[in-house]
Amino acid sequence: MAASTHTVTNQAPPLAGYDVFTADKALVAAVERHLDPGLLDEARDELSTLGKSAGSAQVQEWGALANENPPKLRTHDRYGNRIDEVEFHPAWHRLLGKGVAAGLTAAWTRPGGHVRRAAGFLVWSQAEAGHGCPLSMTHAAVPALRTDPALAAEWEPRLTSTVYEEGLGPADRKAGVLFGMGMTEKQGGSDVRANTTVARPLAEDGTYELTGHKWFCSAPMSDGFLVLAQAPGGVTCFLLPRVLPDGTRNEFRIQRLKDKLGNRSNASAEVEFDGTWVRRVGDEGRGVRTIIEMVSATRLDCVLGAAALMRQAVAQAVHHCTYREAFGGKLIDKPLMRNVLADLALESEAATALALRLAAAYDDGGEQERAFLRLALPAAKYWVTKRCTPLVVEASECLGGNGYVEESGMPRLLRESPLNSIWEGAGNVQALDVLRAMQREPAALNAFLMEVGKARGADHRLDGAIKNLLAELADLDGIEGRARRLVERIALVLQGSLLVRFAPPETADAFCASRLAGDWGNAFGTLPHTLNLAEVVDRARPLP
């Protein structure tokens, strides 16, 4: 009798054993759109291999274990020697190793590298998001180091290696290294020019010693870091190795690990410098300009990371509703649930399309594309990352009470969802950066307008949104106070332009009707009922 009361029925099977890449039609289309045809076969194969791994039950278990067993700080060894090491669960190392092996730090070394890496980062982050931090930092350190050709020649081969070697040691004896970053201090936050860490020049040209602290140091277990400090000539960028060339440990004291809302598998730390040996990167007084290349690359990863969380949340919601029955039928066939799922799918596809377009601009590298990135990147970082949390909340609700339970994986997505909006400059920082780009670099606005203008005449609602945006740009009165509103419109117009040109008609139609023409409510699931929403939902389905 008792056993019969526990018969399990009407539950969706786990979303496992599938190819995360090929199941994502929007991502596959973006890769095919932006890659040279001669690279496509190889790229599809490598991304599908990564996608099958990301969707496997084993890797999903690694992700759960890495989050259930967060890193631990070991300040001293058994003998009392200061070591300042961070200990991770083996699952973390497995995830990180596969990410490095998949080329997620090697975009700068191969053709089409940024689009291929962006797609891979979006796929692999769906397995577990926390270990994406050191992958991102290591990738992003390359353009900053290229400010100094000698440093780049020494470190770039190590940073772009596809070999992950666990543990600290002299960098020149490792097959591959990881990098972190330390910019913010407790008294300054985003205002890095208020930093108080002091860099004192040493006898050897280009070398200094640091005294000070960092309130947030990303990936403190890394082999090296890019940090900012006050040199005699002003705020300057420095390369800080954890292990010195002679094999001794550099002075890098980890005071504590941050106890964060999400991102539990990843370590973020407060660190102290006291006579810490560093090498200058770029000229004195130009530290912000030097490290901004790293910041820009990590901002793209914020967009990609948010897009990955959104895609996984939508995939889980659509998968659940495909199997779950209520009120006499499948949830996915109920008009109101279909409206919710379609609305979520639109948001996810728009984020993916925009993220891959930005990656393609990095691959192009031309003057026009650099100008486009100057404005489009902070606008995308502002908008896409802000859309992540409400989307994940709504997707969790599609699972009902099951979505509020840890075993579903949705709570982990929810805890992770605000991170990318805060990391590398919160919303106001991004909005003000867009204003600076428009005011100081006219080519940036011109490049943006040329991009969205490619869809001119294809949809009257997009044309109207562009016209309204131009009118708002012409009015400079109180522009800082309305910067968020302006940047939101920039991002939506850009997403609309991409979807009108490249997405299926029903997807573009629904996006323009809701996001651009205003036929939309204040919550997901309020799309016009006359749209072809079944096709939008079907496109987002992770399994046939």
C-alpha positions in Angstrom: 0.0 0.0 0.0 2.7 2.5 1.0 4.7 1.9 -2.2 1.7 2.7 -4.4 1.3 6.2 -2.9 4.8 7.1 -4.1 4.5 6.2 -7.7 6.2 9.0 -9.6 4.1 10.4 -12.5 3.8 13.6 -14.5 7.4 14.7 -13.8 9.8 15.9 -16.5 12.9 13.8 -17.0 16.3 15.5 -16.2 17.6 17.7 -19.0 20.8 15.7 -19.5 22.6 13.8 -22.1 22.1 16.4 -24.8 24.2 18.7 -27.0 24.0 22.2 -25.5 25.4 23.7 -28.7 23.4 22.1 -31.4 20.2 22.3 -29.3 20.5 26.1 -29.3 19.2 27.2 -32.8 19.9 30.8 -32.2 23.5 30.2 -31.2 24.2 27.8 -34.1 22.8 30.4 -36.5 24.9 33.2 -35.0 28.1 31.1 -35.4 27.2 30.3 -39.0 26.5 33.9 -39.6 29.8 35.3 -38.3 32.4 32.7 -39.1 34.2 32.3 -42.4 32.7 29.4 -44.2 36.1 27.7 -44.3 36.1 27.5 -40.5 32.6 26.3 -40.0 33.0 22.5 -40.1 35.9 22.6 -37.6 34.0 25.0 -35.4 30.8 23.0 -35.4 32.7 19.9 -34.5 34.5 21.4 -31.6 31.4 23.3 -30.3 29.3 20.2 -30.6 31.9 18.2 -28.7 31.9 20.8 -25.9 28.1 21.0 -26.0 27.8 17.2 -25.5 30.1 17.4 -22.5 28.3 20.4 -21.0 25.0 18.6 -21.4 26.2 15.3 -19.9 25.0 14.1 -16.5 28.7 13.8 -15.4 29.6 17.4 -16.0 26.3 18.6 -14.5 27.3 16.7 -11.4 30.7 18.4 -11.4 28.9 21.7 -11.5 26.8 20.8 -8.5 29.8 19.5 -6.5 31.9 22.6 -7.2 29.1 24.8 -5.8 28.3 22.5 -2.9 32.0 22.6 -1.9 33.1 26.2 -2.2 36.8 27.1 -2.1 38.7 27.3 1.2 41.5 29.6 2.2 44.8 28.1 3.5 46.9 30.9 4.9 49.6 28.7 6.4 51.0 25.3 5.9 51.4 22.7 8.8 54.7 24.2 9.8 53.4 27.8 10.1 54.8 29.1 6.9 52.6 31.6 5.1 51.3 30.1 1.8 48.1 32.0 1.0 46.6 29.3 -1.2 43.0 28.5 -2.1 41.8 25.0 -2.1 39.1 23.8 -4.5 37.1 20.7 -4.9 38.4 18.3 -7.6 35.2 19.0 -9.7 36.3 22.7 -10.0 39.6 21.6 -11.5 37.9 19.3 -13.9 35.6 22.0 -15.1 38.4 24.5 -15.4 40.7 22.0 -17.2 38.1 21.2 -19.8 37.4 24.9 -20.4 41.1 25.6 -21.0 41.4 22.6 -23.2 38.5 23.8 -25.3 40.3 27.0 -26.1 38.3 29.4 -23.9 41.6 31.3 -23.2 43.0 31.0 -26.7 40.8 33.3 -28.8 43.7 35.6 -29.8 45.7 32.9 -31.5 43.4 31.5 -34.2 41.2 32.8 -37.0 37.6 33.5 -36.0 38.9 32.9 -32.5 36.5 35.4 -30.7 33.3 34.1 -32.2 34.4 30.5 -31.6 35.4 31.2 -28.0 32.3 33.3 -27.4 30.1 30.4 -28.5 32.1 28.0 -26.4 32.0 30.2 -23.4 28.2 30.5 -23.7 27.9 26.7 -24.0 30.3 25.7 -21.3 29.1 28.3 -18.8 25.7 26.6 -18.8 27.4 23.6 -17.1 28.7 25.8 -14.3 29.2 29.6 -14.2 31.7 30.2 -11.4 34.8 28.8 -13.0 34.2 31.1 -16.0 35.9 33.9 -14.0 39.5 32.7 -14.3 38.8 31.7 -17.9 37.6 35.2 -18.6 40.4 37.0 -16.8 43.1 34.9 -18.4 41.6 35.5 -21.9 41.2 39.2 -21.2 44.8 39.8 -19.9 46.2 39.4 -23.4 45.3 42.8 -25.0 46.5 44.7 -21.9 49.8 42.9 -21.9 50.3 43.7 -25.6 50.8 47.3 -24.5 54.3 46.0 -23.6 55.6 43.8 -26.5 58.3 42.2 -24.3 55.9 41.2 -21.6 53.4 39.9 -24.2 56.1 37.8 -25.9 56.9 36.2 -22.5 53.4 35.7 -21.1 51.0 35.4 -24.0 52.0 31.8 -25.0 51.3 30.7 -21.4 48.0 32.6 -21.2 46.7 31.2 -24.5 47.8 27.6 -23.8 45.2 24.8 -23.9 46.9 23.0 -21.0 45.6 23.6 -17.5 48.3 23.0 -14.8 47.0 23.0 -11.3 49.0 24.6 -8.5 51.5 27.4 -8.1 55.0 27.4 -9.5 57.4 29.5 -11.6 55.4 30.6 -14.7 58.3 29.7 -17.0 58.1 26.1 -15.9 54.3 25.7 -16.4 52.6 24.6 -19.6 49.8 27.1 -19.0 48.9 29.8 -16.6 45.9 31.6 -15.2 45.5 35.3 -14.6 43.4 37.4 -12.2 42.8 41.1 -11.7 42.9 43.6 -8.8 41.5 47.0 -9.4 39.0 48.1 -6.7 39.9 49.2 -3.2 37.5 49.7 -0.3 37.7 53.4 -0.3 37.2 53.9 -4.0 35.2 51.1 -5.6 34.7 51.9 -9.3 36.6 55.2 -8.8 40.0 53.5 -9.3 41.8 56.9 -9.5 41.1 57.1 -5.7 43.3 54.0 -5.1 45.9 54.3 -2.4 48.1 51.3 -3.2 51.6 52.8 -3.7 54.2 51.5 -6.3 57.8 52.4 -5.4 60.3 52.1 -8.3 63.2 49.6 -7.8 66.7 49.7 -9.3 65.8 47.4 -12.2 64.0 49.3 -15.0 60.3 48.7 -15.1 60.2 46.9 -11.7 58.5 48.2 -8.5 57.3 47.1 -5.1 53.8 47.6 -4.0 52.3 48.5 -0.6 48.6 48.5 -0.2 45.5 46.3 -0.6 42.7 45.3 -3.0 39.1 45.0 -1.7 38.2 42.7 -4.6 40.8 40.4 -6.2 39.4 38.1 -8.8 40.6 34.5 -9.0 43.3 34.7 -6.2 44.6 31.3 -6.9 46.0 32.5 -10.3 49.6 32.5 -11.4 49.6 36.2 -12.1 47.5 39.4 -11.9 47.1 42.8 -13.5 46.7 45.4 -10.7 46.6 49.2 -10.5 48.7 51.3 -8.1 49.9 54.9 -7.6 53.3 55.2 -9.2 55.2 58.6 -9.1 53.7 59.4 -12.4 50.1 58.5 -11.4 47.8 55.4 -11.6 49.7 52.7 -13.4 49.1 49.1 -14.4 51.4 46.3 -13.1 51.9 42.6 -13.7 52.2 40.8 -10.4 53.4 37.2 -10.5 52.5 34.9 -7.6 55.8 33.0 -7.8 59.0 34.9 -8.5 61.5 33.7 -11.2 63.8 32.2 -8.5 60.9 30.0 -7.2 60.1 32.0 -4.1 56.6 33.2 -3.3 55.8 36.8 -3.9 54.3 38.8 -1.1 50.6 38.3 -1.7 48.6 37.9 1.5 45.0 36.7 1.1 43.1 38.2 4.1 39.9 36.4 3.4 37.6 35.0 0.7 34.3 36.9 0.0 31.1 35.1 1.2 29.1 35.8 -2.0 25.4 35.5 -2.8 26.1 33.3 -5.8 29.2 32.3 -7.8 29.9 30.0 -4.9 32.4 27.8 -6.6 34.7 30.7 -7.5 37.1 32.5 -5.1 37.1 36.3 -4.8 39.4 37.7 -2.1 40.7 40.7 -0.2 44.5 40.8 -0.5 47.4 42.8 1.0 50.6 43.9 -0.6 53.7 44.7 1.4 56.9 44.9 -0.6 55.3 42.9 -3.4 57.4 42.7 -6.6 55.8 43.8 -9.8 56.6 44.8 -13.4 55.1 47.9 -15.0 52.7 47.4 -18.0 52.6 50.4 -20.2 53.6 53.9 -19.1 53.3 55.5 -15.7 50.1 57.4 -15.3 48.3 55.5 -18.0 47.1 52.5 -15.9 43.4 52.9 -16.5 43.9 53.2 -20.3 46.1 50.1 -20.2 43.9 47.9 -18.1 40.7 49.1 -19.9 41.5 46.6 -22.7 41.2 43.8 -20.1 38.1 45.3 -18.7 36.5 45.6 -22.2 37.1 41.9 -22.9 35.7 40.9 -19.5 32.6 43.0 -20.1 31.9 41.0 -23.2 32.2 37.9 -21.0 29.6 39.5 -18.7 27.2 39.7 -21.7 28.1 36.1 -22.7 27.7 34.9 -19.1 24.3 36.5 -18.7 23.2 35.1 -22.1 24.3 31.6 -21.0 22.3 31.8 -17.8 19.3 33.0 -19.7 19.6 30.2 -22.3 19.9 27.5 -19.6 16.9 28.9 -17.7 14.8 29.0 -20.8 15.9 25.5 -21.9 14.9 24.2 -18.4 11.6 25.9 -18.5 10.6 24.8 -22.0 11.8 21.3 -21.3 9.7 21.1 -18.1 6.6 22.4 -19.8 7.1 20.0 -22.7 6.5 17.0 -20.4 4.4 18.4 -17.5 0.6 18.1 -17.8 -1.9 20.2 -16.1 -5.6 21.0 -16.6 -6.0 18.3 -19.3 -3.0 18.9 -21.5 0.7 19.7 -21.8 1.8 23.0 -20.2 3.6 24.0 -23.4 0.3 23.8 -25.3 -1.5 26.1 -22.9 -1.9 29.6 -24.5 -0.9 31.5 -21.4 2.2 29.4 -20.7 3.1 29.5 -24.3 3.1 33.3 -24.1 5.4 33.2 -21.1 7.8 30.8 -22.7 7.9 32.7 -26.0 8.6 36.0 -24.1 11.5 34.3 -22.3 12.8 32.8 -25.6 12.7 36.2 -27.3 14.9 37.7 -24.5 17.3 34.9 -24.6 17.7 34.9 -28.4 18.2 38.7 -28.5 20.9 38.4 -25.9 22.7 35.6 -27.8 22.5 37.5 -31.1 23.9 40.6 -29.6 26.7 38.8 -27.7 27.9 37.0 -30.9 27.8 40.2 -32.9 30.1 41.8 -30.4 32.5 38.9 -30.6 32.5 39.2 -34.4 33.6 42.8 -34.0 36.6 41.7 -32.0 37.5 39.2 -34.8 37.3 41.9 -37.4 39.5 44.3 -35.5 39.0 47.1 -38.0 38.6 50.8 -37.1 34.9 50.7 -37.8 34.3 47.7 -35.6 36.5 49.1 -32.8 34.4 52.2 -32.9 31.2 50.1 -32.8 32.4 48.2 -29.8 33.2 51.4 -27.9 29.5 52.2 -27.7 27.7 48.9 -28.2 29.7 46.9 -25.7 28.9 49.0 -22.5 25.3 49.3 -23.8 25.0 45.5 -24.2 26.7 44.9 -20.8 24.2 47.3 -19.2 21.0 45.9 -20.8 21.6 42.1 -21.2 22.9 41.6 -17.7 20.0 43.5 -16.2 17.5 41.3 -18.1 19.0 38.1 -16.7 17.6 38.1 -13.2 13.9 38.7 -14.0 14.2 36.1 -16.8 15.6 33.5 -14.5 12.9 34.2 -11.8 10.1 33.8 -14.4 11.7 30.7 -15.8 11.9 29.2 -12.3 8.2 29.9 -11.9 7.5 27.8 -14.9 8.6 24.8 -12.9 6.4 25.8 -10.0 7.6 24.6 -6.6 10.1 22.3 -8.3 12.0 25.4 -9.5 12.4 26.6 -5.9 14.2 23.4 -4.9 18.0 23.2 -5.1 17.9 19.8 -6.9 16.3 21.5 -10.0 19.4 23.7 -10.5 17.2 26.8 -10.9 18.2 28.3 -7.5 21.9 28.2 -8.5 21.0 30.0 -11.8 19.1 32.6 -9.8 21.9 33.3 -7.3 24.3 33.7 -10.2 22.0 35.9 -12.2 22.8 39.4 -10.7 26.6 38.8 -10.9 27.3 39.9 -14.4 25.4 43.2 -13.9 27.6 44.1 -10.9 31.0 42.7 -12.1 33.2 45.0 -14.2 31.2 48.0 -13.5 27.5 48.1 -12.4 24.7 49.7 -14.4 25.5 53.4 -13.8 29.2 52.8 -14.8 28.1 51.3 -18.1 25.5 54.0 -18.8 28.0 56.8 -18.1 30.6 55.0 -20.3 28.1 55.1 -23.2 27.7 58.8 -22.7 31.4 59.3 -22.7 31.7 57.4 -25.9 29.1 59.5 -27.6 30.6 62.8 -26.4 34.3 62.1 -27.0 34.3 59.6 -29.9 31.8 60.6 -32.6 32.9 57.6 -34.7 31.4 55.3 -32.1 27.9 56.7 -32.5 28.3 56.8 -36.3 29.4 53.1 -36.3 26.3 52.2 -34.1 23.9 54.1 -36.4 25.5 52.4 -39.5 25.0 49.0 -37.9 21.3 49.5 -37.0 20.7 51.3 -40.3 21.4 48.0 -42.1 17.9 47.0 -41.2 16.3 50.2 -42.4 12.9 49.7 -44.1 12.6 46.0 -43.0 10.2 46.7 -40.1 8.3 49.9 -39.5 8.4 49.5 -35.7 12.2 49.3 -35.8 12.3 52.4 -38.1 10.2 54.2 -35.6 12.3 53.2 -32.7 15.5 54.4 -34.5 13.8 57.8 -35.2 12.7 58.2 -31.6 16.3 57.3 -30.5 17.7 60.0 -32.8 15.3 62.5 -31.3 16.4 61.7 -27.8 20.1 61.9 -28.8 19.5 65.4 -30.1 18.3 66.6 -26.7 21.2 66.9 -24.4 19.3 68.5 -21.5 19.6 66.4 -18.4 21.2 63.6 -20.4 23.1 62.1 -17.4 19.9 61.7 -15.4 18.3 59.8 -18.2 21.3 57.9 -19.3 19.8 54.5 -18.3 16.7 55.1 -20.4 18.8 56.1 -23.3 21.2 53.1 -23.1 18.2 50.8 -22.8 16.9 52.1 -26.0 20.3 51.8 -27.7 20.5 48.2 -26.7 16.9 47.4 -27.8 17.3 49.0 -31.2 20.5 47.1 -31.8 18.9 43.8 -30.8 15.9 44.6 -32.9 18.1 45.3 -35.9 19.9 42.0 -35.5 16.7 40.0 -35.1 15.0 41.7 -38.1 17.9 40.9 -40.3 18.7 37.4 -39.1 16.0 35.7 -36.9 13.0 33.9 -38.2 10.1 36.3 -39.1 7.9 35.2 -36.1 10.8 35.9 -33.7 11.6 39.4 -35.2 7.9 40.2 -35.3 7.3 39.4 -31.7 10.4 41.3 -30.6 9.5 44.4 -32.5 5.9 44.4 -31.4 6.8 44.1 -27.8 10.2 45.6 -27.2 10.1 48.4 -29.8 6.4 49.2 -30.4 5.3 48.9 -26.8 2.6 46.2 -27.2 3.8 44.6 -24.0 3.0 44.5 -20.3 5.3 44.9 -17.3 6.0 41.2 -16.8 7.0 38.3 -19.1 4.1 36.5 -20.7 2.3 39.7 -21.9 3.1 39.5 -25.7 0.3 40.2 -28.1 -1.9 37.1 -28.4 -2.1 37.4 -32.2 1.6 36.5 -32.8 2.8 33.2 -33.9 4.2 32.2 -30.5 4.2 28.4 -31.0 7.1 28.8 -33.5 9.0 31.0 -31.1 8.8 28.5 -28.3 9.6 25.5 -30.6 12.8 27.3 -31.7 13.9 27.5 -28.0 13.2 23.8 -27.3 16.4 22.0 -26.1 15.4 18.6 -27.3 13.4 17.4 -30.4 
